[in-house]
Amino acid sequence: MSERSAQLRRIRVWVVVFVVCLVLSGLTAFPLVHEVHWTQALLRNTPLGEWLPGLSAWIGRARDGLDSADADYPFLLYGTDWLAFAHLVIAVAFYGVVRDPVRNVWVVEFAMIACAGVIPVALICGPVRGIPFWWSVIDMSFGVFGVLPLYVVRRKIKALEKMAGAPAPDVVPA
């Protein structure tokens, strides 16, 4: 196997891992009401609830809010359906990176920008919506942990581009 083929394979493995995580993250937004019930049951039936009383209280509050919305205003949960859908659509965009990483490096860069955008959204919208700061930190971690594999992929794509001897697409002709 040539070095170029090995590099392409490594890129594809990293992208597939990222896409699987993105899809799983998106799919968890569909059954949100059930997940919060499961999480509360886990906290009540294990020592975790005693070890993390703040988390237990927050999950209880979230459950109450979701139950109320689900019973009286189920259309509000439609927003989380769209959140899930957005994750799946973004994951589909990475098919281009798998097919031709050099030409589609922009998808990786776009996703890196999106990961960076998670931080100001969590810091601004979290307090506005009454989200505990520690929960916003958890949300921000998705952006931080998401950008790490993307950074690795981008570096590998740039190395692959150099192997091919293709000119960098930094300058777009007018």
N, C-alpha and C positions, 0 to 999 in steps of 0.2 A: 504494500500500500504506500502510495506516495505521501509526502508531507502535506501536500495540498488536500488530498483525499482525507487524511487523518484530521486535518484542521476542520474541514467541512463536516466531518462526522461529529467532532466535538461540539461545534456550533449547533448542529441539529439536536444533539442530546440536551444541551443547556436550554435550547428553545422549547423542546418538548416538555422538559421538567417545568419550565416557567408557565407554559400553556396549561399543563395539568393543574398546577396550583391556581391559576387564574380561573379555570373552569370550575374547580371545586369551590373556590371562594364565591363565584357567582351562583352556583347551584344552591349554596347554603342560604341565599337570600329568599328563595321561594318558600320554604317551610318555616319561616321565621317564628310564627306563633308556637308551633310545635317544638322548635329548638329551644325556645326560652323555657317552655314547660319542662323539657328534658333536662336542661341545665339546672333549673331550680330543684328538680327531683334529685339530681346528682349532688347538689350542694346540701340538700336536707338529709340525704341518706349516707353521706360519707363524712369523714372528719374535715373535709375541705371547707364546708360551711362554717365550722367553728374557727378554723384557721384564718378564714377570709370573711369576716363579718361584713365588711364594707361591700365586697362583691356580692354577698348573699342579699344584702339590702337593695343594692342596685338592680340585681336580676329580678327580685320581687317587684320592684317598682316598674321595671320594664315589662314584666309579665302583666301587671295590672293594666298598664297603658295599652299594650297590644291586645289584651283580652277585650278591653273596652272598645278599642278601635275596630276590632274584628266583629264584635257583636253589634255595635251601633253605627260605625262608619267604615265598613270594609273597603270602600273605595280608596281610603288612605293607604292601605297596604299595597295597592296597585303600584305605588311608587317603588316599593322594594322589588316588585316583579320587573319593573323597568331597569332597576339597578342590576338585577341578575342578568337580564337580557344584554345590557351593555357589556358586562364581563364576557359573555359568550361571543358577542360581536367582535370585541377587541381580540379575543383569542383567535378568531377566524383570520384576522389580519396577519397573524404570525405565520400563516401558511405560505405567504409570499417570502418570508425570511427563510423558511425551510427550503423552498424551491430555489431561490437565488438570493443568498444573504447579502452579497455585495450591492446588488441593485436595490434591495429593499431594506438597507440599513436604516433608512428613515423611520421605519416602523419601530425599530428598537429605540431610536432617539426620541420619537414621539412618546413611547411608553416611559422612557426615563423622565421626560418632562412631566408626564402625568403623575409619576411617583413623587416627584418634587412638589407637585401641586397638592398632594394629600396633606402636607404639613400646614400650609396656611389655611386650608379649608377646615382642618380639625381645630386649629388654634382660634379661628374666627367663629365658625359655626357652632363648635362645641359649647362655648360659654353662652352664646345666644340661645341655644336650645336646652340649656340646663344640664349638659352632659358633664359628669365629673371629670376633672382634669386627668386623673389616672386612666380613664377610659379613652380620652383623646390621645394620650400617649400610646395606648394600644393601637388605636387607629393609625397614628403616625408611623408606628413600627411597620405597618404594611407597606408604606411608601419606602421606608429605609430598606427593609428586607427585599422588597421588590426590585429596587434599583441595583442591588448588588449583582444578581445573576445577569441583569441586562448590561451592566458595565462590563462584565466578563465577556459576554457575547459580542458587544460592540468592539472591544479590543481584539477579539479573535477574528471578527469580520474585517477589521482594518488590516490585520496581519495577512489574512487570506487575500485581500485586495492587493497588497504589496507583492505577494507571491505570484499573482497573475500578471503583474506589471501594468495593470489598468490605471489610467489617470484618475486621481481623486475627483469626485463630482462636486467639489466645493465651489467651483465657479460655473455659473449657469450662463450660457450665451444669451445675449439679448435678442 
